Amino acid sequence: MKINTKIRYGLRMLIAIAQGGKLMNTTELGDGMHVSPKYLRKLAGPLEKAGLIKSVQGIYGGYALNQKPEEITLLMLMDAFNERVLLTDCLLGKKCELKDSCLAKQVWEMLEKTIEKHFLPISLRDILENKVGKG
């Protein structure tokens, strides 16, 4: 399982905006994140469409969070990019000759449920306060 670049950089972008505490343009974000401003503009579209950030146009414009950090979750980030944590094709309902007899499937189902329960509800506030995985 690998989290793709859109999700990784999208999360970093949300963190940087939250930490900035002001409108931040993609040049500022890119400098701090060591990421191309052009790529960050591509990420901003889905994040804005999902209501996670808002943009202000103009010379002093930029991006700000559109919700409180405690209201933004990793699930919302994943949804913004229409992504899902995928473990195996069999959990997607794809045809499998062993679907009725495969004992390994229960392992993948349990792992996916664990991720959905413990990983996806993590909020931006949890991350900012360094509380992820700390009981």
N, CA, C and O atoms as CSV, one atom per row, in Angstrom:
chain,resi,resn,atom,element,x,y,z
A,1,MET,N,N,0.852,-1.170,0.000
A,1,MET,CA,C,0.000,0.000,0.000
A,1,MET,C,C,0.896,1.231,0.000
A,1,MET,O,O,1.855,1.313,0.768
A,2,LYS,N,N,0.580,2.173,-0.857
A,2,LYS,CA,C,1.346,3.397,-0.928
A,2,LYS,C,C,0.375,4.560,-1.081
A,2,LYS,O,O,-0.518,4.532,-1.927
A,3,ILE,N,N,0.560,5.570,-0.259
A,3,ILE,CA,C,-0.243,6.784,-0.361
A,3,ILE,C,C,0.340,7.602,-1.506
A,3,ILE,O,O,1.546,7.849,-1.535
A,4,ASN,N,N,-0.495,8.025,-2.447
A,4,ASN,CA,C,0.021,8.716,-3.618
A,4,ASN,C,C,0.444,10.159,-3.311
A,4,ASN,O,O,0.176,10.692,-2.234
A,5,THR,N,N,1.105,10.761,-4.286
A,5,THR,CA,C,1.675,12.094,-4.125
A,5,THR,C,C,0.602,13.151,-3.874
A,5,THR,O,O,0.816,14.064,-3.076
A,6,LYS,N,N,-0.542,13.044,-4.539
A,6,LYS,CA,C,-1.607,14.033,-4.324
A,6,LYS,C,C,-2.025,14.075,-2.857
A,6,LYS,O,O,-2.217,15.150,-2.288
A,7,ILE,N,N,-2.162,12.904,-2.254
A,7,ILE,CA,C,-2.586,12.844,-0.852
A,7,ILE,C,C,-1.465,13.348,0.059
A,7,ILE,O,O,-1.710,14.136,0.972
A,8,ARG,N,N,-0.245,12.896,-0.190
A,8,ARG,CA,C,0.881,13.317,0.655
A,8,ARG,C,C,1.085,14.829,0.602
A,8,ARG,O,O,1.200,15.482,1.639
A,9,TYR,N,N,1.130,15.379,-0.605
A,9,TYR,CA,C,1.359,16.812,-0.734
A,9,TYR,C,C,0.115,17.620,-0.364
A,9,TYR,O,O,0.228,18.738,0.137
A,10,GLY,N,N,-1.059,17.064,-0.606
A,10,GLY,CA,C,-2.291,17.726,-0.184
A,10,GLY,C,C,-2.328,17.896,1.323
A,10,GLY,O,O,-2.718,18.950,1.825
A,11,LEU,N,N,-1.925,16.864,2.043
A,11,LEU,CA,C,-1.874,16.957,3.504
A,11,LEU,C,C,-0.825,17.969,3.933
A,11,LEU,O,O,-1.080,18.790,4.815
A,12,ARG,N,N,0.344,17.921,3.324
A,12,ARG,CA,C,1.386,18.893,3.657
A,12,ARG,C,C,0.919,20.317,3.382
A,12,ARG,O,O,1.246,21.241,4.127
A,13,MET,N,N,0.157,20.487,2.315
A,13,MET,CA,C,-0.369,21.811,1.975
A,13,MET,C,C,-1.354,22.293,3.038
A,13,MET,O,O,-1.290,23.447,3.462
A,14,LEU,N,N,-2.256,21.424,3.467
A,14,LEU,CA,C,-3.199,21.789,4.526
A,14,LEU,C,C,-2.465,22.149,5.815
A,14,LEU,O,O,-2.825,23.113,6.491
A,15,ILE,N,N,-1.446,21.382,6.149
A,15,ILE,CA,C,-0.666,21.656,7.359
A,15,ILE,C,C,0.013,23.017,7.243
A,15,ILE,O,O,-0.038,23.816,8.178
A,16,ALA,N,N,0.646,23.285,6.103
A,16,ALA,CA,C,1.359,24.549,5.911
A,16,ALA,C,C,0.412,25.743,5.984
A,16,ALA,O,O,0.747,26.764,6.584
A,17,ILE,N,N,-0.766,25.623,5.378
A,17,ILE,CA,C,-1.744,26.708,5.429
A,17,ILE,C,C,-2.186,26.940,6.868
A,17,ILE,O,O,-2.270,28.083,7.318
A,18,ALA,N,N,-2.468,25.864,7.585
A,18,ALA,CA,C,-2.904,25.992,8.978
A,18,ALA,C,C,-1.813,26.614,9.843
A,18,ALA,O,O,-2.096,27.471,10.681
A,19,GLN,N,N,-0.580,26.192,9.646
A,19,GLN,CA,C,0.523,26.731,10.433
A,19,GLN,C,C,0.818,28.188,10.079
A,19,GLN,O,O,1.245,28.966,10.932
A,20,GLY,N,N,0.588,28.553,8.811
A,20,GLY,CA,C,0.855,29.920,8.370
A,20,GLY,C,C,-0.027,30.943,9.061
A,20,GLY,O,O,0.400,32.066,9.330
A,21,GLY,N,N,-1.266,30.545,9.347
A,21,GLY,CA,C,-2.172,31.431,10.059
A,21,GLY,C,C,-2.586,32.670,9.280
A,21,GLY,O,O,-3.131,33.610,9.859
A,22,LYS,N,N,-2.336,32.686,7.977
A,22,LYS,CA,C,-2.709,33.822,7.135
A,22,LYS,C,C,-2.921,33.285,5.725
A,22,LYS,O,O,-2.671,32.111,5.450
A,23,LEU,N,N,-3.386,34.165,4.833
A,23,LEU,CA,C,-3.479,33.754,3.436
A,23,LEU,C,C,-2.087,33.411,2.932
A,23,LEU,O,O,-1.133,34.155,3.161
A,24,MET,N,N,-1.977,32.291,2.252
A,24,MET,CA,C,-0.678,31.877,1.727
A,24,MET,C,C,-0.830,31.562,0.247
A,24,MET,O,O,-1.710,30.800,-0.151
A,25,ASN,N,N,0.039,32.159,-0.564
A,25,ASN,CA,C,-0.012,31.862,-1.988
A,25,ASN,C,C,0.862,30.651,-2.292
A,25,ASN,O,O,1.626,30.197,-1.440
A,26,THR,N,N,0.745,30.138,-3.496
A,26,THR,CA,C,1.459,28.902,-3.823
A,26,THR,C,C,2.977,29.096,-3.884
A,26,THR,O,O,3.728,28.134,-3.721
A,27,THR,N,N,3.429,30.315,-4.113
A,27,THR,CA,C,4.873,30.560,-4.092
A,27,THR,C,C,5.403,30.394,-2.667
A,27,THR,O,O,6.414,29.727,-2.448
A,28,GLU,N,N,4.713,31.005,-1.702
A,28,GLU,CA,C,5.106,30.854,-0.290
A,28,GLU,C,C,5.022,29.392,0.138
A,28,GLU,O,O,5.937,28.863,0.769
A,29,LEU,N,N,3.928,28.761,-0.210
A,29,LEU,CA,C,3.742,27.354,0.155
A,29,LEU,C,C,4.822,26.495,-0.487
A,29,LEU,O,O,5.416,25.639,0.168
A,30,GLY,N,N,5.072,26.728,-1.771
A,30,GLY,CA,C,6.066,25.946,-2.499
A,30,GLY,C,C,7.458,26.091,-1.912
A,30,GLY,O,O,8.196,25.112,-1.801
A,31,ASP,N,N,7.822,27.324,-1.534
A,31,ASP,CA,C,9.137,27.547,-0.926
A,31,ASP,C,C,9.272,26.759,0.378
A,31,ASP,O,O,10.293,26.115,0.619
A,32,GLY,N,N,8.241,26.816,1.209
A,32,GLY,CA,C,8.289,26.113,2.487
A,32,GLY,C,C,8.211,24.606,2.366
A,32,GLY,O,O,8.781,23.877,3.178
A,33,MET,N,N,7.505,24.143,1.350
A,33,MET,CA,C,7.290,22.705,1.180
A,33,MET,C,C,8.281,22.070,0.208
A,33,MET,O,O,8.342,20.846,0.094
A,34,HIS,N,N,9.061,22.904,-0.496
A,34,HIS,CA,C,9.981,22.416,-1.539
A,34,HIS,C,C,9.215,21.664,-2.622
A,34,HIS,O,O,9.598,20.577,-3.056
A,35,VAL,N,N,8.109,22.293,-3.040
A,35,VAL,CA,C,7.239,21.738,-4.070
A,35,VAL,C,C,6.940,22.856,-5.074
A,35,VAL,O,O,6.844,24.025,-4.701
A,36,SER,N,N,6.798,22.496,-6.319
A,36,SER,CA,C,6.489,23.466,-7.368
A,36,SER,C,C,5.164,24.178,-7.085
A,36,SER,O,O,4.164,23.519,-6.802
A,37,PRO,N,N,5.142,25.509,-7.156
A,37,PRO,CA,C,3.873,26.242,-7.006
A,37,PRO,C,C,2.836,25.812,-8.041
A,37,PRO,O,O,1.639,25.799,-7.752
A,38,LYS,N,N,3.281,25.467,-9.224
A,38,LYS,CA,C,2.372,25.004,-10.274
A,38,LYS,C,C,1.659,23.719,-9.831
A,38,LYS,O,O,0.455,23.574,-10.040
A,39,TYR,N,N,2.396,22.794,-9.224
A,39,TYR,CA,C,1.794,21.557,-8.746
A,39,TYR,C,C,0.814,21.847,-7.601
A,39,TYR,O,O,-0.252,21.236,-7.522
A,40,LEU,N,N,1.175,22.769,-6.729
A,40,LEU,CA,C,0.289,23.119,-5.616
A,40,LEU,C,C,-1.007,23.743,-6.125
A,40,LEU,O,O,-2.062,23.520,-5.531
A,41,ARG,N,N,-0.957,24.514,-7.205
A,41,ARG,CA,C,-2.177,25.068,-7.787
A,41,ARG,C,C,-3.083,23.945,-8.286
A,41,ARG,O,O,-4.306,24.041,-8.182
A,42,LYS,N,N,-2.490,22.885,-8.827
A,42,LYS,CA,C,-3.280,21.727,-9.266
A,42,LYS,C,C,-3.949,21.045,-8.072
A,42,LYS,O,O,-5.088,20.588,-8.168
A,43,LEU,N,N,-3.238,20.979,-6.956
A,43,LEU,CA,C,-3.809,20.355,-5.757
A,43,LEU,C,C,-4.894,21.228,-5.140
A,43,LEU,O,O,-5.858,20.721,-4.567
A,44,ALA,N,N,-4.734,22.542,-5.259
A,44,ALA,CA,C,-5.676,23.471,-4.620
A,44,ALA,C,C,-7.087,23.330,-5.176
A,44,ALA,O,O,-8.058,23.487,-4.436
A,45,GLY,N,N,-7.216,23.037,-6.463
A,45,GLY,CA,C,-8.546,22.926,-7.072
A,45,GLY,C,C,-9.445,21.918,-6.370
A,45,GLY,O,O,-10.529,22.279,-5.913
A,46,PRO,N,N,-9.017,20.655,-6.273
A,46,PRO,CA,C,-9.857,19.669,-5.575
A,46,PRO,C,C,-10.056,19.990,-4.089
A,46,PRO,O,O,-11.122,19.722,-3.535
A,47,LEU,N,N,-9.037,20.560,-3.446
A,47,LEU,CA,C,-9.173,20.910,-2.026
A,47,LEU,C,C,-10.209,22.014,-1.839
A,47,LEU,O,O,-10.980,22.003,-0.879
A,48,GLU,N,N,-10.213,22.958,-2.764
A,48,GLU,CA,C,-11.196,24.040,-2.688
A,48,GLU,C,C,-12.595,23.523,-3.024
A,48,GLU,O,O,-13.569,23.867,-2.355
A,49,LYS,N,N,-12.683,22.708,-4.051
A,49,LYS,CA,C,-13.980,22.146,-4.449
A,49,LYS,C,C,-14.601,21.337,-3.309
A,49,LYS,O,O,-15.819,21.335,-3.134
A,50,ALA,N,N,-13.756,20.649,-2.535
A,50,ALA,CA,C,-14.233,19.848,-1.399
A,50,ALA,C,C,-14.546,20.707,-0.179
A,50,ALA,O,O,-15.053,20.198,0.821
A,51,GLY,N,N,-14.251,22.004,-0.249
A,51,GLY,CA,C,-14.553,22.899,0.867
A,51,GLY,C,C,-13.511,22.897,1.970
A,51,GLY,O,O,-13.764,23.416,3.057
A,52,LEU,N,N,-12.342,22.324,1.710
A,52,LEU,CA,C,-11.303,22.279,2.743
A,52,LEU,C,C,-10.507,23.574,2.812
A,52,LEU,O,O,-10.075,23.989,3.888
A,53,ILE,N,N,-10.314,24.214,1.654
A,53,ILE,CA,C,-9.629,25.499,1.619
A,53,ILE,C,C,-10.476,26.475,0.809
A,53,ILE,O,O,-11.395,26.081,0.091
A,54,LYS,N,N,-10.147,27.747,0.942
A,54,LYS,CA,C,-10.783,28.774,0.123
A,54,LYS,C,C,-9.678,29.624,-0.469
A,54,LYS,O,O,-8.591,29.742,0.097
A,55,SER,N,N,-9.973,30.215,-1.617
A,55,SER,CA,C,-8.979,31.069,-2.262
A,55,SER,C,C,-9.484,32.498,-2.288
A,55,SER,O,O,-10.681,32.764,-2.397
A,56,VAL,N,N,-8.532,33.399,-2.184
A,56,VAL,CA,C,-8.806,34.822,-2.302
A,56,VAL,C,C,-7.961,35.302,-3.464
A,56,VAL,O,O,-6.740,35.146,-3.457
A,57,GLN,N,N,-8.606,35.885,-4.459
A,57,GLN,CA,C,-7.918,36.349,-5.658
A,57,GLN,C,C,-7.286,37.717,-5.408
A,57,GLN,O,O,-7.674,38.439,-4.490
A,58,GLY,N,N,-6.317,38.052,-6.234
A,58,GLY,CA,C,-5.712,39.378,-6.184
A,58,GLY,C,C,-4.263,39.335,-5.778
A,58,GLY,O,O,-3.716,38.281,-5.455
A,59,ILE,N,N,-3.651,40.499,-5.802
A,59,ILE,CA,C,-2.222,40.605,-5.535
A,59,ILE,C,C,-1.854,40.134,-4.129
A,59,ILE,O,O,-0.766,39.599,-3.915
A,60,TYR,N,N,-2.746,40.331,-3.188
A,60,TYR,CA,C,-2.488,39.888,-1.812
A,60,TYR,C,C,-3.295,38.638,-1.474
A,60,TYR,O,O,-3.520,38.331,-0.304
A,61,GLY,N,N,-3.721,37.932,-2.495
A,61,GLY,CA,C,-4.544,36.748,-2.303
A,61,GLY,C,C,-3.738,35.526,-1.925
A,61,GLY,O,O,-2.526,35.587,-1.720
A,62,GLY,N,N,-4.433,34.438,-1.841
A,62,GLY,CA,C,-3.810,33.170,-1.492
A,62,GLY,C,C,-4.868,32.196,-1.009
A,62,GLY,O,O,-6.048,32.317,-1.338
A,63,TYR,N,N,-4.422,31.232,-0.227
A,63,TYR,CA,C,-5.304,30.180,0.271
A,63,TYR,C,C,-5.350,30.208,1.789
A,63,TYR,O,O,-4.370,30.533,2.459
A,64,ALA,N,N,-6.514,29.859,2.309
A,64,ALA,CA,C,-6.715,29.721,3.753
A,64,ALA,C,C,-7.599,28.501,3.971
A,64,ALA,O,O,-8.284,28.045,3.055
A,65,LEU,N,N,-7.577,27.982,5.182
A,65,LEU,CA,C,-8.489,26.887,5.503
A,65,LEU,C,C,-9.911,27.403,5.428
A,65,LEU,O,O,-10.178,28.554,5.774
A,66,ASN,N,N,-10.817,26.564,4.980
A,66,ASN,CA,C,-12.227,26.921,4.899
A,66,ASN,C,C,-13.014,26.319,6.062
A,66,ASN,O,O,-14.199,26.605,6.236
A,67,GLN,N,N,-12.351,25.492,6.846
A,67,GLN,CA,C,-12.966,24.867,8.016
A,67,GLN,C,C,-11.943,24.881,9.151
A,67,GLN,O,O,-10.750,25.087,8.928
A,68,LYS,N,N,-12.420,24.664,10.340
A,68,LYS,CA,C,-11.514,24.574,11.490
A,68,LYS,C,C,-10.675,23.303,11.359
A,68,LYS,O,O,-11.155,22.304,10.821
A,69,PRO,N,N,-9.433,23.325,11.841
A,69,PRO,CA,C,-8.570,22.138,11.733
A,69,PRO,C,C,-9.182,20.873,12.340
A,69,PRO,O,O,-8.934,19.770,11.852
A,70,GLU,N,N,-9.974,21.026,13.392
A,70,GLU,CA,C,-10.583,19.836,14.007
A,70,GLU,C,C,-11.694,19.253,13.146
A,70,GLU,O,O,-12.115,18.118,13.370
A,71,GLU,N,N,-12.176,20.008,12.167
A,71,GLU,CA,C,-13.243,19.530,11.297
A,71,GLU,C,C,-12.717,18.868,10.021
A,71,GLU,O,O,-13.472,18.196,9.318
A,72,ILE,N,N,-11.443,19.050,9.722
A,72,ILE,CA,C,-10.849,18.486,8.510
A,72,ILE,C,C,-10.184,17.157,8.854
A,72,ILE,O,O,-9.290,17.107,9.699
A,73,THR,N,N,-10.617,16.085,8.202
A,73,THR,CA,C,-10.062,14.758,8.486
A,73,THR,C,C,-9.320,14.205,7.276
A,73,THR,O,O,-9.449,14.709,6.160
A,74,LEU,N,N,-8.546,13.165,7.523
A,74,LEU,CA,C,-7.864,12.502,6.420
A,74,LEU,C,C,-8.864,11.894,5.430
A,74,LEU,O,O,-8.593,11.825,4.231
A,75,LEU,N,N,-9.998,11.462,5.930
A,75,LEU,CA,C,-11.035,10.944,5.036
A,75,LEU,C,C,-11.499,12.034,4.068
A,75,LEU,O,O,-11.698,11.773,2.882
A,76,MET,N,N,-11.668,13.254,4.579
A,76,MET,CA,C,-12.086,14.362,3.723
A,76,MET,C,C,-11.014,14.663,2.672
A,76,MET,O,O,-11.335,14.980,1.526
A,77,LEU,N,N,-9.756,14.564,3.062
A,77,LEU,CA,C,-8.658,14.764,2.117
A,77,LEU,C,C,-8.695,13.692,1.031
A,77,LEU,O,O,-8.578,13.999,-0.155
A,78,MET,N,N,-8.856,12.452,1.436
A,78,MET,CA,C,-8.929,11.351,0.475
A,78,MET,C,C,-10.112,11.566,-0.469
A,78,MET,O,O,-9.980,11.380,-1.679
A,79,ASP,N,N,-11.257,11.954,0.074
A,79,ASP,CA,C,-12.444,12.189,-0.741
A,79,ASP,C,C,-12.236,13.332,-1.732
A,79,ASP,O,O,-12.727,13.276,-2.859
A,80,ALA,N,N,-11.511,14.363,-1.314
A,80,ALA,CA,C,-11.268,15.516,-2.189
A,80,ALA,C,C,-10.591,15.096,-3.487
A,80,ALA,O,O,-10.840,15.675,-4.544
A,81,PHE,N,N,-9.737,14.089,-3.397
A,81,PHE,CA,C,-9.019,13.612,-4.574
A,81,PHE,C,C,-9.614,12.317,-5.129
A,81,PHE,O,O,-9.033,11.664,-5.995
A,82,ASN,N,N,-10.799,11.966,-4.598
A,82,ASN,CA,C,-11.487,10.759,-5.047
A,82,ASN,C,C,-10.578,9.537,-4.931
A,82,ASN,O,O,-10.499,8.707,-5.836
A,83,GLU,N,N,-9.904,9.454,-3.803
A,83,GLU,CA,C,-8.969,8.357,-3.547
A,83,GLU,C,C,-9.476,7.513,-2.400
A,83,GLU,O,O,-10.319,7.933,-1.607
A,84,ARG,N,N,-8.947,6.331,-2.339
A,84,ARG,CA,C,-9.283,5.381,-1.287
A,84,ARG,C,C,-8.039,4.591,-0.951
A,84,ARG,O,O,-7.211,4.337,-1.826
A,85,VAL,N,N,-7.896,4.201,0.292
A,85,VAL,CA,C,-6.787,3.333,0.654
A,85,VAL,C,C,-7.154,1.941,0.169
A,85,VAL,O,O,-8.071,1.310,0.694
A,86,LEU,N,N,-6.435,1.471,-0.832
A,86,LEU,CA,C,-6.734,0.183,-1.428
A,86,LEU,C,C,-5.675,-0.834,-1.034
A,86,LEU,O,O,-4.477,-0.591,-1.179
A,87,LEU,N,N,-6.120,-1.946,-0.545
A,87,LEU,CA,C,-5.182,-2.983,-0.134
A,87,LEU,C,C,-5.068,-4.082,-1.178
A,87,LEU,O,O,-3.967,-4.519,-1.514
A,88,THR,N,N,-6.194,-4.521,-1.683
A,88,THR,CA,C,-6.192,-5.583,-2.696
A,88,THR,C,C,-7.366,-5.374,-3.641
A,88,THR,O,O,-8.348,-4.716,-3.298
A,89,ASP,N,N,-7.252,-5.938,-4.823
A,89,ASP,CA,C,-8.339,-5.851,-5.799
A,89,ASP,C,C,-9.577,-6.605,-5.335
A,89,ASP,O,O,-10.696,-6.234,-5.691
A,90,CYS,N,N,-9.393,-7.646,-4.554
A,90,CYS,CA,C,-10.550,-8.454,-4.172
A,90,CYS,C,C,-11.529,-7.668,-3.295
A,90,CYS,O,O,-12.723,-7.966,-3.279
A,91,LEU,N,N,-11.032,-6.672,-2.571
A,91,LEU,CA,C,-11.927,-5.877,-1.734
A,91,LEU,C,C,-12.696,-4.842,-2.548
A,91,LEU,O,O,-13.615,-4.201,-2.039
A,92,LEU,N,N,-12.323,-4.684,-3.793
A,92,LEU,CA,C,-13.035,-3.771,-4.686
A,92,LEU,C,C,-14.198,-4.460,-5.379
A,92,LEU,O,O,-14.926,-3.838,-6.153
A,93,GLY,N,N,-14.371,-5.745,-5.101
A,93,GLY,CA,C,-15.455,-6.495,-5.722
A,93,GLY,C,C,-15.102,-7.039,-7.092
A,93,GLY,O,O,-15.977,-7.485,-7.835
A,94,LYS,N,N,-13.821,-7.003,-7.427
A,94,LYS,CA,C,-13.409,-7.541,-8.720
A,94,LYS,C,C,-13.532,-9.060,-8.706
A,94,LYS,O,O,-13.461,-9.698,-7.656
A,95,LYS,N,N,-13.716,-9.615,-9.883
A,95,LYS,CA,C,-13.880,-11.055,-9.996
A,95,LYS,C,C,-12.653,-11.785,-9.461
A,95,LYS,O,O,-11.510,-11.435,-9.754
A,96,CYS,N,N,-12.928,-12.783,-8.688
A,96,CYS,CA,C,-11.859,-13.630,-8.168
A,96,CYS,C,C,-12.407,-15.056,-8.077
A,96,CYS,O,O,-13.481,-15.282,-7.521
A,97,GLU,N,N,-11.683,-15.979,-8.611
A,97,GLU,CA,C,-12.121,-17.374,-8.606
A,97,GLU,C,C,-12.173,-17.949,-7.193
A,97,GLU,O,O,-12.877,-18.928,-6.948
A,98,LEU,N,N,-11.444,-17.355,-6.279
A,98,LEU,CA,C,-11.370,-17.884,-4.915
A,98,LEU,C,C,-12.219,-17.108,-3.912
A,98,LEU,O,O,-12.119,-17.353,-2.710
A,99,LYS,N,N,-13.044,-16.185,-4.374
A,99,LYS,CA,C,-13.724,-15.274,-3.454
A,99,LYS,C,C,-14.538,-15.974,-2.370
A,99,LYS,O,O,-14.671,-15.442,-1.268
A,100,ASP,N,N,-15.077,-17.140,-2.655
A,100,ASP,CA,C,-15.884,-17.844,-1.659
A,100,ASP,C,C,-15.065,-18.747,-0.739
A,100,ASP,O,O,-15.558,-19.180,0.302
A,101,SER,N,N,-13.829,-19.030,-1.114
A,101,SER,CA,C,-13.030,-19.956,-0.309
A,101,SER,C,C,-11.718,-19.360,0.194
A,101,SER,O,O,-10.962,-20.043,0.884
A,102,CYS,N,N,-11.437,-18.120,-0.132
A,102,CYS,CA,C,-10.153,-17.508,0.220
A,102,CYS,C,C,-10.132,-17.108,1.694
A,102,CYS,O,O,-10.916,-16.263,2.127
A,103,LEU,N,N,-9.243,-17.714,2.450
A,103,LEU,CA,C,-9.117,-17.377,3.863
A,103,LEU,C,C,-8.314,-16.095,4.080
A,103,LEU,O,O,-8.441,-15.459,5.126
A,104,ALA,N,N,-7.504,-15.716,3.121
A,104,ALA,CA,C,-6.695,-14.493,3.260
A,104,ALA,C,C,-7.561,-13.240,3.204
A,104,ALA,O,O,-7.193,-12.206,3.761
A,105,LYS,N,N,-8.695,-13.324,2.544
A,105,LYS,CA,C,-9.561,-12.150,2.384
A,105,LYS,C,C,-9.943,-11.546,3.726
A,105,LYS,O,O,-10.061,-10.325,3.834
A,106,GLN,N,N,-10.138,-12.361,4.740
A,106,GLN,CA,C,-10.515,-11.853,6.056
A,106,GLN,C,C,-9.423,-10.953,6.647
A,106,GLN,O,O,-9.716,-10.001,7.371
A,107,VAL,N,N,-8.182,-11.262,6.335
A,107,VAL,CA,C,-7.066,-10.443,6.814
A,107,VAL,C,C,-7.130,-9.062,6.171
A,107,VAL,O,O,-6.987,-8.050,6.857
A,108,TRP,N,N,-7.347,-9.015,4.845
A,108,TRP,CA,C,-7.397,-7.746,4.135
A,108,TRP,C,C,-8.605,-6.923,4.564
A,108,TRP,O,O,-8.525,-5.699,4.660
A,109,GLU,N,N,-9.727,-7.597,4.822
A,109,GLU,CA,C,-10.921,-6.888,5.285
A,109,GLU,C,C,-10.689,-6.281,6.664
A,109,GLU,O,O,-11.084,-5.143,6.916
A,110,MET,N,N,-10.050,-7.036,7.560
A,110,MET,CA,C,-9.780,-6.537,8.898
A,110,MET,C,C,-8.816,-5.356,8.849
A,110,MET,O,O,-9.000,-4.374,9.568
A,111,LEU,N,N,-7.794,-5.449,8.008
A,111,LEU,CA,C,-6.823,-4.370,7.891
A,111,LEU,C,C,-7.479,-3.112,7.316
A,111,LEU,O,O,-7.203,-2.004,7.776
A,112,GLU,N,N,-8.331,-3.277,6.330
A,112,GLU,CA,C,-9.032,-2.121,5.747
A,112,GLU,C,C,-9.950,-1.467,6.777
A,112,GLU,O,O,-10.012,-0.240,6.856
A,113,LYS,N,N,-10.658,-2.265,7.562
A,113,LYS,CA,C,-11.532,-1.711,8.611
A,113,LYS,C,C,-10.717,-0.982,9.678
A,113,LYS,O,O,-11.150,0.046,10.198
A,114,THR,N,N,-9.552,-1.508,10.001
A,114,THR,CA,C,-8.674,-0.857,10.981
A,114,THR,C,C,-8.218,0.510,10.473
A,114,THR,O,O,-8.197,1.485,11.225
A,115,ILE,N,N,-7.858,0.571,9.207
A,115,ILE,CA,C,-7.446,1.841,8.605
A,115,ILE,C,C,-8.608,2.824,8.619
A,115,ILE,O,O,-8.434,3.989,8.976
A,116,GLU,N,N,-9.785,2.363,8.234
A,116,GLU,CA,C,-10.961,3.235,8.214
A,116,GLU,C,C,-11.294,3.748,9.613
A,116,GLU,O,O,-11.727,4.889,9.767
A,117,LYS,N,N,-11.095,2.922,10.619
A,117,LYS,CA,C,-11.450,3.302,11.991
A,117,LYS,C,C,-10.392,4.197,12.635
A,117,LYS,O,O,-10.744,5.137,13.346
A,118,HIS,N,N,-9.112,3.928,12.404
A,118,HIS,CA,C,-8.060,4.620,13.137
A,118,HIS,C,C,-7.292,5.658,12.331
A,118,HIS,O,O,-6.772,6.610,12.913
A,119,PHE,N,N,-7.205,5.512,11.027
A,119,PHE,CA,C,-6.406,6.409,10.204
A,119,PHE,C,C,-7.253,7.532,9.604
A,119,PHE,O,O,-6.905,8.705,9.732
A,120,LEU,N,N,-8.331,7.189,8.969
A,120,LEU,CA,C,-9.122,8.175,8.225
A,120,LEU,C,C,-9.786,9.247,9.101
A,120,LEU,O,O,-9.967,10.368,8.627
A,121,PRO,N,N,-10.158,8.954,10.355
A,121,PRO,CA,C,-10.768,10.009,11.184
A,121,PRO,C,C,-9.763,11.011,11.780
A,121,PRO,O,O,-10.180,11.969,12.430
A,122,ILE,N,N,-8.471,10.817,11.577
A,122,ILE,CA,C,-7.478,11.736,12.134
A,122,ILE,C,C,-7.746,13.134,11.581
A,122,ILE,O,O,-7.928,13.313,10.377
A,123,SER,N,N,-7.768,14.110,12.469
A,123,SER,CA,C,-8.052,15.481,12.040
A,123,SER,C,C,-6.757,16.269,11.836
A,123,SER,O,O,-5.687,15.890,12.313
A,124,LEU,N,N,-6.896,17.358,11.123
A,124,LEU,CA,C,-5.767,18.255,10.931
A,124,LEU,C,C,-5.298,18.796,12.282
A,124,LEU,O,O,-4.100,18.982,12.493
A,125,ARG,N,N,-6.220,19.045,13.180
A,125,ARG,CA,C,-5.855,19.510,14.531
A,125,ARG,C,C,-5.005,18.451,15.244
A,125,ARG,O,O,-4.015,18.795,15.891
A,126,ASP,N,N,-5.379,17.157,15.134
A,126,ASP,CA,C,-4.580,16.081,15.744
A,126,ASP,C,C,-3.144,16.141,15.233
A,126,ASP,O,O,-2.193,15.987,15.999
A,127,ILE,N,N,-3.002,16.364,13.941
A,127,ILE,CA,C,-1.668,16.408,13.329
A,127,ILE,C,C,-0.910,17.633,13.815
A,127,ILE,O,O,0.257,17.527,14.192
A,128,LEU,N,N,-1.554,18.788,13.813
A,128,LEU,CA,C,-0.917,20.037,14.241
A,128,LEU,C,C,-0.479,19.986,15.707
A,128,LEU,O,O,0.528,20.586,16.085
A,129,GLU,N,N,-1.238,19.272,16.513
A,129,GLU,CA,C,-0.927,19.163,17.950
A,129,GLU,C,C,-0.071,17.922,18.241
A,129,GLU,O,O,0.168,17.591,19.402
A,130,ASN,N,N,0.386,17.240,17.190
A,130,ASN,CA,C,1.268,16.082,17.346
A,130,ASN,C,C,0.641,15.001,18.238
A,130,ASN,O,O,1.308,14.415,19.090
A,131,LYS,N,N,-0.655,14.754,18.020
A,131,LYS,CA,C,-1.387,13.781,18.847
A,131,LYS,C,C,-1.700,12.488,18.112
A,131,LYS,O,O,-2.409,11.636,18.647
A,132,VAL,N,N,-1.196,12.325,16.917
A,132,VAL,CA,C,-1.494,11.128,16.136
A,132,VAL,C,C,-0.805,9.926,16.763
A,132,VAL,O,O,0.410,9.923,16.962
A,133,GLY,N,N,-1.589,8.916,17.068
A,133,GLY,CA,C,-1.045,7.674,17.615
A,133,GLY,C,C,-0.656,7.749,19.080
A,133,GLY,O,O,0.028,6.858,19.585
A,134,LYS,N,N,-1.077,8.789,19.764
A,134,LYS,CA,C,-0.710,8.941,21.173
A,134,LYS,C,C,-1.934,8.800,22.052
A,134,LYS,O,O,-2.368,9.739,22.720
A,135,GLY,N,N,-2.476,7.588,22.028
A,135,GLY,CA,C,-3.557,7.179,22.877
A,135,GLY,C,C,-4.759,7.987,22.882
A,135,GLY,O,O,-5.711,7.673,23.596
